[in-house]
């Protein structure tokens, strides 16, 4: 995880921080709470839905490829989940706030949505992800991009970050651990 922090997450944080400072804390970056009630309701509905959907997609991909990386135990699954609590908001800050928000304010929101979501999906191919796994990230990128753009109130990373964390936990770490515990894989 250390290389991931240094090579991927730290640059996301720095880029977002520079944009935040340069823009004077512009609202389009989504750092504020937005409409807090809307954000919390979205998070409460989206988090379990995204976790279950991501675990179901992982199950389908696992049955297709015949292999799955599963945490060694519950402690490892929780450790991975803790890492995703950091990963989710940083990815959302970069792709939703900086890219989608910045392009959306510069041109029009749909252009920001398309470019940010495409970049988010394709960026997963840079790692060890197969094409089916990479394309599965669109199942997170599209609805969260739409939510960032369309939820009432000022843009906020709050709801989409919580949903992103849940989706990642469903697809990696805790989700596969649960699939193994339920003897589905």
N, CA, C and O of each residue as an XYZ file, in Angstrom:
740
protein
N       0.811     -1.198      0.000
C       0.000      0.000      0.000
C       0.858      1.268      0.000
O       0.418      2.321     -0.462
N       2.073      1.163      0.515
C       2.946      2.340      0.531
C       3.203      2.875     -0.870
O       3.085      4.081     -1.088
N       3.557      2.002     -1.847
C       3.754      2.547     -3.201
C       2.473      3.190     -3.745
O       2.534      4.208     -4.435
N       1.328      2.604     -3.437
C       0.060      3.153     -3.894
C      -0.160      4.547     -3.310
O      -0.635      5.446     -4.005
N       0.179      4.723     -2.061
C       0.059      6.043     -1.436
C       0.956      7.066     -2.111
O       0.534      8.190     -2.385
N       2.195      6.675     -2.379
C       3.172      7.608     -2.942
C       2.959      7.898     -4.418
O       3.101      9.041     -4.853
N       2.621      6.879     -5.188
C       2.554      7.022     -6.641
C       1.188      7.502     -7.119
O       1.093      8.159     -8.156
N       0.141      7.184     -6.382
C      -1.194      7.474     -6.875
C      -1.957      8.439     -5.976
O      -2.400      9.492     -6.434
N      -2.111      8.095     -4.717
C      -2.974      8.895     -3.849
C      -2.370     10.247     -3.471
O      -3.086     11.246     -3.413
N      -1.076     10.290     -3.215
C      -0.450     11.563     -2.879
C      -0.535     12.556     -4.041
O      -0.871     13.719     -3.819
N      -0.241     12.129     -5.275
C      -0.418     13.080     -6.385
C      -1.861     13.568     -6.543
O      -2.086     14.729     -6.886
N      -2.843     12.688     -6.293
C      -4.244     13.129     -6.341
C      -4.485     14.214     -5.297
O      -5.096     15.244     -5.583
N      -4.000     13.971     -4.092
C      -4.196     14.933     -3.002
C      -3.497     16.258     -3.306
O      -4.056     17.327     -3.062
N      -2.289     16.189     -3.832
C      -1.542     17.405     -4.152
C      -2.248     18.188     -5.259
O      -2.406     19.405     -5.159
N      -2.673     17.487     -6.316
C      -3.359     18.167     -7.420
C      -4.636     18.840     -6.928
O      -4.927     19.977     -7.298
N      -5.401     18.130     -6.088
C      -6.633     18.710     -5.559
C      -6.310     19.903     -4.666
O      -6.971     20.938     -4.750
N      -5.302     19.765     -3.817
C      -4.919     20.847     -2.915
C      -4.456     22.086     -3.662
O      -4.799     23.208     -3.289
N      -3.678     21.882     -4.715
C      -3.211     23.009     -5.529
C      -4.401     23.693     -6.188
O      -4.487     24.921     -6.192
N      -5.320     22.909     -6.745
C      -6.501     23.492     -7.393
C      -7.357     24.235     -6.376
O      -7.899     25.301     -6.668
N      -7.472     23.672     -5.197
C      -8.267     24.319     -4.150
C      -7.642     25.661     -3.764
O      -8.339     26.671     -3.658
N      -6.330     25.663     -3.557
C      -5.635     26.904     -3.198
C      -5.676     27.909     -4.339
O      -5.958     29.087     -4.119
N      -5.400     27.457     -5.549
C      -5.370     28.332     -6.714
C      -6.730     28.957     -6.985
O      -6.819     30.118     -7.384
N      -7.803     28.174     -6.764
C      -9.150     28.665     -7.062
C      -9.770     29.437     -5.903
O     -10.882     29.954     -6.016
N      -9.050     29.511     -4.796
C      -9.601     30.181     -3.623
C     -10.711     29.389     -2.953
O     -11.624     29.959     -2.355
N     -10.623     28.056     -3.060
C     -11.633     27.202     -2.434
C     -12.943     27.150     -3.202
O     -14.019     27.126     -2.605
N     -12.851     27.132     -4.518
C     -14.045     27.157     -5.375
C     -15.021     26.039     -5.035
O     -14.625     24.904     -4.770
N     -16.301     26.383     -5.049
C     -17.354     25.427     -4.721
C     -17.464     24.266     -5.688
O     -17.892     23.180     -5.299
N     -17.082     24.474     -6.957
C     -17.196     23.401     -7.946
C     -16.305     22.211     -7.623
O     -16.518     21.123     -8.158
N     -15.302     22.397     -6.751
C     -14.451     21.277     -6.338
C     -15.187     20.306     -5.415
O     -14.775     19.155     -5.272
N     -16.263     20.759     -4.795
C     -17.097     19.875     -3.990
C     -16.612     19.598     -2.586
O     -17.049     18.626     -1.970
N     -15.718     20.427     -2.059
C     -15.188     20.156     -0.731
C     -16.186     20.470      0.390
O     -16.055     19.947      1.496
N     -17.159     21.302      0.116
C     -18.164     21.635      1.120
C     -19.197     20.524      1.288
O     -19.208     19.560      0.523
N     -20.071     20.664      2.298
C     -21.061     19.616      2.565
C     -22.227     19.604      1.582
O     -23.028     18.670      1.593
N     -22.337     20.619      0.735
C     -23.485     20.686     -0.167
C     -24.765     20.792      0.640
O     -24.776     21.396      1.712
N     -25.836     20.216      0.139
C     -27.065     20.102      0.910
C     -26.876     18.875      1.800
O     -27.018     17.742      1.342
N     -26.558     19.104      3.061
C     -26.144     18.013      3.942
C     -27.187     16.904      4.046
O     -26.833     15.725      4.034
N     -28.453     17.260      4.147
C     -29.500     16.242      4.242
C     -29.511     15.374      2.991
O     -29.568     14.148      3.086
N     -29.457     15.996      1.831
C     -29.448     15.251      0.568
C     -28.214     14.354      0.495
O     -28.312     13.191      0.105
N     -27.061     14.892      0.868
C     -25.824     14.114      0.810
C     -25.887     12.896      1.735
O     -25.456     11.807      1.355
N     -26.415     13.074      2.932
C     -26.488     11.962      3.884
C     -27.512     10.917      3.460
O     -27.274      9.720      3.614
N     -28.645     11.358      2.930
C     -29.645     10.399      2.439
C     -29.077      9.625      1.246
O     -29.230      8.407      1.159
N     -28.422     10.341      0.331
C     -27.794      9.661     -0.805
C     -26.786      8.626     -0.317
O     -26.788      7.486     -0.783
N     -25.932      9.017      0.614
C     -24.917      8.096      1.142
C     -25.567      6.884      1.801
O     -25.110      5.756      1.615
N     -26.628      7.109      2.569
C     -27.296      6.008      3.282
C     -27.933      5.006      2.319
O     -27.967      3.807      2.596
N     -28.433      5.498      1.200
C     -29.047      4.605      0.208
C     -27.984      4.004     -0.710
O     -28.013      2.808     -0.999
N     -27.053      4.829     -1.165
C     -26.064      4.386     -2.148
C     -25.031      3.428     -1.558
O     -24.606      2.497     -2.241
N     -24.623      3.631     -0.322
C     -23.547      2.801      0.234
C     -23.902      1.314      0.252
O     -23.146      0.517     -0.304
N     -25.011      0.902      0.862
C     -25.309     -0.538      0.836
C     -25.616     -1.056     -0.571
O     -25.297     -2.196     -0.909
N     -26.235     -0.205     -1.376
C     -26.547     -0.609     -2.751
C     -25.264     -0.835     -3.537
O     -25.126     -1.844     -4.229
N     -24.324      0.103     -3.432
C     -23.068     -0.017     -4.168
C     -22.223     -1.182     -3.649
O     -21.572     -1.871     -4.435
N     -22.227     -1.408     -2.327
C     -21.485     -2.544     -1.784
C     -22.027     -3.841     -2.367
O     -21.264     -4.664     -2.874
N     -23.351     -4.025     -2.295
C     -23.973     -5.257     -2.789
C     -23.761     -5.420     -4.291
O     -23.448     -6.515     -4.759
N     -23.928     -4.340     -5.047
C     -23.748     -4.418     -6.496
C     -22.300     -4.750     -6.854
O     -22.050     -5.562     -7.744
N     -21.351     -4.123     -6.164
C     -19.933     -4.385     -6.443
C     -19.570     -5.824     -6.093
O     -18.828     -6.470     -6.833
N     -20.080     -6.332     -4.978
C     -19.816     -7.726     -4.604
C     -20.432     -8.677     -5.631
O     -19.833     -9.699     -5.967
N     -21.623     -8.346     -6.130
C     -22.267     -9.185     -7.149
C     -21.473     -9.186     -8.455
O     -21.324    -10.226     -9.097
N     -20.964     -8.014     -8.842
C     -20.134     -7.944    -10.052
C     -18.843     -8.733     -9.837
O     -18.400     -9.455    -10.731
N     -18.246     -8.597     -8.671
C     -17.025     -9.355     -8.369
C     -17.298    -10.855     -8.421
O     -16.476    -11.615     -8.933
N     -18.430    -11.284     -7.903
C     -18.800    -12.705     -7.933
C     -18.918    -13.187     -9.373
O     -18.416    -14.256     -9.720
N     -19.570    -12.409    -10.194
C     -19.730    -12.788    -11.613
C     -18.374    -12.849    -12.315
O     -18.099    -13.797    -13.050
N     -17.532    -11.847    -12.095
C     -16.199    -11.849    -12.710
C     -15.354    -13.004    -12.186
O     -14.600    -13.618    -12.940
N     -15.480    -13.297    -10.903
C     -14.712    -14.390    -10.298
C     -15.101    -15.725    -10.918
O     -14.236    -16.539    -11.241
N     -16.374    -15.946    -11.081
C     -16.826    -17.207    -11.681
C     -16.359    -17.312    -13.126
O     -16.107    -18.410    -13.622
N     -16.245    -16.183    -13.795
C     -15.781    -16.177    -15.181
C     -14.284    -16.464    -15.272
O     -13.850    -17.250    -16.114
N     -13.495    -15.827    -14.405
C     -12.034    -15.983    -14.495
C     -11.512    -17.133    -13.644
O     -10.397    -17.604    -13.868
N     -12.298    -17.595    -12.670
C     -11.923    -18.749    -11.861
C     -10.977    -18.469    -10.716
O     -10.436    -19.406    -10.130
N     -10.758    -17.207    -10.377
C      -9.854    -16.873     -9.275
C     -10.299    -15.572     -8.601
O     -10.924    -14.710     -9.219
N      -9.955    -15.461     -7.312
C     -10.306    -14.273     -6.553
C      -9.299    -14.092     -5.427
O      -8.968    -15.042     -4.718
N      -8.816    -12.863     -5.269
C      -7.963    -12.529     -4.135
C      -8.857    -12.227     -2.934
O      -9.683    -11.316     -2.973
N      -8.677    -13.005     -1.873
C      -9.499    -12.863     -0.675
C      -8.584    -12.536      0.499
O      -7.538    -13.165      0.654
N      -8.958    -11.566      1.326
C      -8.147    -11.285      2.518
C      -7.953    -12.538      3.365
O      -8.821    -13.409      3.418
N      -6.803    -12.614      4.024
C      -6.468    -13.792      4.822
C      -7.425    -13.992      5.992
O      -7.692    -15.127      6.387
N      -7.932    -12.924      6.535
C      -8.846    -13.011      7.672
C      -9.618    -11.716      7.815
O      -9.444    -10.779      7.037
N     -10.473    -11.680      8.821
C     -11.300    -10.497      9.053
C     -10.442     -9.268      9.332
O     -10.775     -8.164      8.902
N      -9.330     -9.460     10.057
C      -8.468     -8.314     10.363
C      -7.872     -7.712      9.095
O      -7.742     -6.493      8.986
N      -7.512     -8.559      8.141
C      -6.975     -8.074      6.875
C      -8.071     -7.362      6.068
O      -7.812     -6.333      5.444
N      -9.277     -7.904      6.080
C     -10.394     -7.263      5.381
C     -10.666     -5.879      5.968
O     -10.907     -4.927      5.226
N     -10.628     -5.764      7.297
C     -10.846     -4.458      7.944
C      -9.712     -3.492      7.630
O      -9.943     -2.301      7.422
N      -8.484     -4.009      7.595
C      -7.337     -3.164      7.255
C      -7.495     -2.595      5.841
O      -7.252     -1.412      5.602
N      -7.910     -3.467      4.905
C      -8.129     -3.007      3.539
C      -9.254     -1.971      3.492
O      -9.148     -0.968      2.787
N     -10.320     -2.213      4.234
C     -11.433     -1.257      4.276
C     -10.946      0.106      4.768
O     -11.359      1.143      4.248
N     -10.076      0.100      5.764
C      -9.540      1.364      6.275
C      -8.754      2.098      5.189
O      -8.814      3.324      5.097
N      -8.030      1.358      4.380
C      -7.297      1.981      3.271
C      -8.275      2.587      2.261
O      -8.017      3.662      1.719
N      -9.388      1.910      2.008
C     -10.373      2.416      1.047
C     -11.081      3.666      1.566
O     -11.606      4.455      0.780
N     -11.096      3.846      2.882
C     -11.653      5.082      3.458
C     -10.792      6.280      3.060
O     -11.296      7.397      2.942
N      -9.520      6.052      2.856
C      -8.621      7.093      2.360
C      -8.693      7.190      0.831
O      -8.770      8.285      0.274
N      -8.667      6.049      0.171
C      -8.660      5.976     -1.281
C      -9.899      6.615     -1.911
O      -9.774      7.409     -2.843
N     -11.078      6.283     -1.422
C     -12.327      6.747     -2.024
C     -12.428      8.260     -2.127
O     -12.637      8.782     -3.222
N     -12.286      8.983     -1.014
C     -12.378     10.445     -1.101
C     -11.279     11.085     -1.953
O     -11.516     12.101     -2.605
N     -10.085     10.499     -1.952
C      -9.015     11.081     -2.777
C      -9.297     10.882     -4.261
O      -9.082     11.794     -5.059
N      -9.777      9.698     -4.639
C     -10.142      9.487     -6.039
C     -11.314     10.388     -6.423
O     -11.313     10.982     -7.501
N     -12.308     10.491     -5.548
C     -13.453     11.349     -5.844
C     -13.029     12.816     -5.924
O     -13.494     13.549     -6.797
N     -12.163     13.240     -5.031
C     -11.680     14.615     -5.074
C     -11.001     14.923     -6.396
O     -11.200     15.992     -6.973
N     -10.200     13.983     -6.870
C      -9.495     14.205     -8.125
C     -10.437     14.115     -9.325
O     -10.540     15.054    -10.114
N     -11.125     12.971     -9.456
C     -11.931     12.751    -10.661
C     -13.245     13.534    -10.667
O     -13.620     14.100    -11.694
N     -13.947     13.572     -9.532
C     -15.224     14.313     -9.498
C     -14.987     15.801     -9.291
O     -15.440     16.626    -10.085
N     -14.275     16.140     -8.218
C     -14.095     17.551     -7.891
C     -13.240     18.282     -8.907
O     -13.692     19.235     -9.542
N     -12.017     17.835     -9.057
C     -11.068     18.550     -9.919
C     -11.394     18.395    -11.400
O     -11.573     19.387    -12.107
N     -11.471     17.149    -11.871
C     -11.663     16.946    -13.314
C     -13.106     17.256    -13.729
O     -13.334     18.107    -14.589
N     -14.079     16.569    -13.121
C     -15.465     16.793    -13.532
C     -15.931     18.208    -13.195
O     -16.539     18.883    -14.026
N     -15.646     18.645    -11.992
C     -16.059     19.993    -11.607
C     -15.364     21.063    -12.412
O     -15.998     22.018    -12.862
N     -14.053     20.912    -12.600
C     -13.283     21.907    -13.352
C     -13.682     21.979    -14.808
O     -13.875     23.069    -15.346
N     -13.808     20.832    -15.453
C     -14.211     20.830    -16.864
C     -15.668     21.274    -16.989
O     -16.036     21.989    -17.921
N     -16.491     20.835    -16.030
C     -17.901     21.225    -16.063
C     -18.106     22.718    -15.937
O     -18.986     23.279    -16.591
N     -17.308     23.373    -15.106
C     -17.437     24.824    -14.926
C     -16.806     25.571    -16.105
O     -17.235     26.676    -16.439
N     -15.797     24.977    -16.731
C     -15.129     25.596    -17.868
C     -15.965     25.484    -19.138
O     -16.057     26.437    -19.913
N     -16.572     24.325    -19.348
C     -17.391     24.097    -20.544
C     -18.847     23.954    -20.109
O     -19.522     24.948    -19.840
N     -19.319     22.731    -20.041
C     -20.667     22.454    -19.524
C     -20.589     21.162    -18.712
O     -19.738     20.317    -18.991
N     -21.455     20.990    -17.718
C     -21.382     19.811    -16.853
C     -21.362     18.461    -17.575
O     -20.623     17.578    -17.141
N     -22.131     18.246    -18.654
C     -22.060     16.938    -19.305
C     -20.667     16.601    -19.854
O     -20.260     15.440    -19.845
N     -19.949     17.605    -20.325
C     -18.589     17.377    -20.832
C     -17.687     16.951    -19.676
O     -16.888     16.025    -19.817
N     -17.815     17.620    -18.545
C     -17.047     17.234    -17.364
C     -17.358     15.817    -16.932
O     -16.451     15.058    -16.591
N     -18.640     15.450    -16.942
C     -19.062     14.095    -16.566
C     -18.436     13.047    -17.474
O     -17.882     12.060    -16.989
N     -18.516     13.248    -18.780
C     -17.996     12.265    -19.737
C     -16.480     12.131    -19.624
O     -15.956     11.018    -19.586
N     -15.783     13.247    -19.570
C     -14.316     13.185    -19.519
C     -13.847     12.604    -18.188
O     -12.970     11.739    -18.176
N     -14.403     13.054    -17.077
C     -13.975     12.561    -15.764
C     -14.293     11.086    -15.593
O     -13.474     10.332    -15.068
N     -15.467     10.667    -16.028
C     -15.841      9.261    -15.868
C     -14.996      8.376    -16.763
O     -14.573      7.299    -16.344
N     -14.746      8.807    -17.978
C     -13.871      8.039    -18.877
C     -12.461      7.928    -18.296
O     -11.858      6.854    -18.304
N     -11.950      9.041    -17.797
C     -10.607      9.024    -17.197
C     -10.574      8.115    -15.972
O      -9.616      7.364    -15.784
N     -11.613      8.176    -15.134
C     -11.691      7.337    -13.930
C     -11.678      5.863    -14.313
O     -10.945      5.074    -13.719
N     -12.473      5.494    -15.287
C     -12.535      4.083    -15.697
C     -11.199      3.640    -16.285
O     -10.648      2.620    -15.873
N     -10.679      4.399    -17.243
C      -9.444      3.997    -17.919
C      -8.229      4.037    -17.004
O      -7.277      3.284    -17.210
N      -8.246      4.889    -16.016
C      -7.118      4.969    -15.088
C      -6.925      3.648    -14.333
O      -5.807      3.319    -13.939
N      -8.001      2.899    -14.133
C      -7.876      1.605    -13.457
C      -7.112      0.579    -14.305
O      -6.595     -0.405    -13.777
N      -7.047      0.806    -15.574
C      -6.304     -0.104    -16.459
C      -4.795      0.057    -16.269
O      -4.027     -0.826    -16.651
N      -4.366      1.172    -15.685
C      -2.934      1.396    -15.472
C      -2.345      0.404    -14.483
O      -1.146      0.130    -14.521
N      -3.165     -0.132    -13.607
C      -2.701     -1.121    -12.634
C      -2.743     -2.511    -13.236
O      -2.566     -2.687    -14.441
N      -2.978     -3.484    -12.393
C      -3.014     -4.878    -12.844
C      -4.427     -5.311    -13.218
O      -4.681     -6.506    -13.372
N      -5.330     -4.383    -13.364
C      -6.724     -4.731    -13.626
C      -6.904     -5.214    -15.058
O      -6.331     -4.659    -15.996
N      -7.714     -6.263    -15.208
C      -8.070     -6.763    -16.533
C      -9.102     -5.814    -17.147
O      -9.645     -4.945    -16.464
N      -9.362     -5.989    -18.432
C     -10.367     -5.135    -19.074
C     -11.758     -5.310    -18.457
O     -12.436     -4.307    -18.230
N     -12.217     -6.542    -18.173
C     -13.536     -6.660    -17.539
C     -13.611     -5.946    -16.181
O     -14.619     -5.307    -15.881
N     -12.565     -6.046    -15.363
C     -12.543     -5.339    -14.077
C     -12.523     -3.830    -14.294
O     -13.221     -3.082    -13.609
N     -11.718     -3.397    -15.251
C     -11.623     -1.965    -15.549
C     -12.975     -1.416    -15.982
O     -13.416     -0.376    -15.492
N     -13.623     -2.112    -16.895
C     -14.920     -1.648    -17.385
C     -15.990     -1.703    -16.295
O     -16.947     -0.929    -16.328
N     -15.838     -2.608    -15.335
C     -16.788     -2.680    -14.222
C     -16.762     -1.402    -13.387
O     -17.752     -1.076    -12.732
N     -15.645     -0.676    -13.402
C     -15.587      0.568    -12.632
C     -16.543      1.625    -13.186
O     -16.861      2.596    -12.499
N     -16.997      1.441    -14.412
C     -18.017      2.359    -14.955
C     -19.314      2.248    -14.158
O     -20.089      3.203    -14.095
N     -19.553      1.087    -13.550
C     -20.752      0.896    -12.736
C     -20.700      1.734    -11.461
O     -21.720      1.928    -10.801
N     -19.527      2.223    -11.119
C     -19.361      3.169    -10.016
C     -19.234      4.581    -10.576
O     -19.882      5.509    -10.093
N     -18.403      4.733    -11.588
C     -18.114      6.058    -12.136
C     -19.318      6.779    -12.699
O     -19.475      7.979    -12.475
N     -20.168      6.079    -13.421
C     -21.326      6.737    -14.043
C     -22.326      7.233    -12.996
O     -22.664      8.417    -13.002
N     -22.812      6.364    -12.092
C     -23.796      6.885    -11.123
C     -23.218      7.927    -10.172
O     -23.918      8.865     -9.789
N     -21.960      7.780     -9.787
C     -21.392      8.774     -8.878
C     -21.121     10.090     -9.599
O     -21.257     11.161     -9.007
N     -20.740     10.018    -10.868
C     -20.585     11.237    -11.651
C     -21.912     11.962    -11.814
O     -21.978     13.187    -11.708
N     -22.963     11.202    -12.073
C     -24.295     11.802    -12.187
C     -24.736     12.401    -10.854
O     -25.300     13.494    -10.815
N     -24.477     11.686     -9.770
C     -24.866     12.190     -8.448
C     -24.131     13.482     -8.114
O     -24.739     14.431     -7.620
N     -22.837     13.524     -8.379
C     -22.056     14.731     -8.106
C     -22.636     15.926     -8.854
O     -22.687     17.036     -8.325
N     -23.067     15.691    -10.070
C     -23.606     16.750    -10.915
C     -25.050     17.097    -10.579
O     -25.416     18.272    -10.555
N     -25.882     16.072    -10.316
C     -27.321     16.290    -10.280
C     -27.963     16.376     -8.894
O     -29.096     16.846     -8.785
N     -27.281     15.941     -7.838
C     -27.910     16.040     -6.520
C     -28.196     17.511     -6.198
O     -27.383     18.381     -6.508
N     -29.338     17.789     -5.582
C     -29.684     19.179     -5.246
C     -28.660     19.800     -4.296
O     -28.077     19.122     -3.450
N     -28.463     21.075     -4.457
C     -27.522     21.813     -3.614
C     -26.191     21.975     -4.302
O     -25.987     21.484     -5.413
N     -25.284     22.665     -3.638
C     -23.943     22.847     -4.207
C     -23.235     21.498     -4.359
O     -23.538     20.556     -3.627
N     -22.298     21.401     -5.301
C     -21.562     20.151     -5.468
C     -20.874     19.739     -4.153
O     -20.342     20.577     -3.425
N     -20.899     18.449     -3.875
C     -20.251     17.936     -2.673
C     -19.674     16.554     -2.936
O     -20.277     15.726     -3.619
N     -18.504     16.328     -2.383
C     -17.861     15.024     -2.476
C     -18.326     14.077     -1.374
O     -17.959     12.902     -1.381
N     -19.121     14.563     -0.438
C     -19.511     13.767      0.723
C     -20.231     12.480      0.340
O     -19.732     11.390      0.619
N     -21.381     12.587     -0.288
C     -22.174     11.399     -0.620
C     -21.468     10.465     -1.577
O     -21.483      9.249     -1.383
N     -20.839     11.023     -2.624
C     -20.167     10.171     -3.605
C     -18.940      9.486     -3.001
O     -18.595      8.375     -3.402
N     -18.284     10.135     -2.048
C     -17.126      9.494     -1.400
C     -17.560      8.304     -0.546
O     -16.919      7.253     -0.574
N     -18.638      8.465      0.204
C     -19.142      7.353      1.026
C     -19.554      6.191      0.122
O     -19.232      5.037      0.403
N     -20.264      6.497     -0.958
C     -20.678      5.451     -1.898
C     -19.472      4.788     -2.556
O     -19.468      3.574     -2.760
N     -18.457      5.565     -2.886
C     -17.237      5.033     -3.500
C     -16.538      4.066     -2.538
O     -16.115      2.982     -2.939
N     -16.422      4.461     -1.286
C     -15.804      3.584     -0.280
C     -16.558      2.261     -0.213
O     -15.947      1.192     -0.215
N     -17.883      2.333     -0.155
C     -18.696      1.121     -0.057
C     -18.531      0.237     -1.292
O     -18.415     -0.983     -1.174
N     -18.520      0.851     -2.471
C     -18.353      0.076     -3.700
C     -16.989     -0.609     -3.736
O     -16.882     -1.775     -4.115
N     -15.957      0.117     -3.343
C     -14.618     -0.476     -3.328
C     -14.547     -1.614     -2.325
O     -13.946     -2.653     -2.598
N     -15.157     -1.420     -1.170
C     -15.187     -2.491     -0.167
C     -15.976     -3.701     -0.657
O     -15.663     -4.830     -0.280
N     -16.991     -3.488     -1.490
C     -17.735     -4.612     -2.043
C     -16.951     -5.371     -3.090
O     -17.090     -6.587     -3.218
N     -16.128     -4.659     -3.841
C     -15.383     -5.267     -4.944
C     -14.053     -5.861     -4.492
O     -13.618     -6.887     -5.015
N     -13.416     -5.221     -3.530
C     -12.096     -5.647     -3.048
C     -12.142     -5.828     -1.535
O     -12.967     -5.205     -0.867
N     -11.299     -6.645     -1.002
C     -11.170     -6.780      0.452
C     -12.397     -7.348      1.134
O     -12.638     -8.552      1.049
N     -13.185     -6.514      1.812
C     -14.321     -7.025      2.584
C     -15.354     -7.786      1.749
O     -15.896     -8.788      2.215
N     -15.635     -7.332      0.534
C     -16.606     -8.025     -0.318
C     -16.176     -9.442     -0.649
O     -16.931    -10.382     -0.399
N     -14.975     -9.624     -1.209
C     -14.513    -10.985     -1.457
C     -14.423    -11.833     -0.177
O     -14.699    -13.032     -0.206
N     -14.041    -11.214      0.932
C     -14.006    -11.947      2.196
C     -15.404    -12.458      2.554
O     -15.569    -13.607      2.963
N     -16.397    -11.598      2.394
C     -17.775    -11.985      2.673
C     -18.247    -13.061      1.688
O     -18.927    -14.004      2.094
N     -17.908    -12.940      0.430
C     -18.273    -13.965     -0.553
C     -17.693    -15.325     -0.170
O     -18.355    -16.353     -0.310
N     -16.463    -15.320      0.309
C     -15.835    -16.585      0.734
C     -16.524    -17.125      1.987
O     -16.800    -18.321      2.075
N     -16.802    -16.248      2.957
C     -17.481    -16.668      4.194
C     -18.859    -17.247      3.906
O     -19.291    -18.189      4.570
N     -19.550    -16.686      2.918
C     -20.882    -17.183      2.552
C     -20.808    -18.403      1.628
O     -21.831    -18.933      1.194
N     -19.580    -18.835      1.337
C     -19.317    -19.994      0.475
C     -19.897    -19.826     -0.934
O     -20.368    -20.782     -1.549
N     -19.849    -18.589     -1.421
C     -20.305    -18.311     -2.775
C     -19.157    -18.476     -3.784
O     -19.385    -18.608     -4.986
N     -17.927    -18.466     -3.267
C     -16.752    -18.687     -4.122
C     -15.860    -19.735     -3.480
O     -14.813    -20.076     -4.031
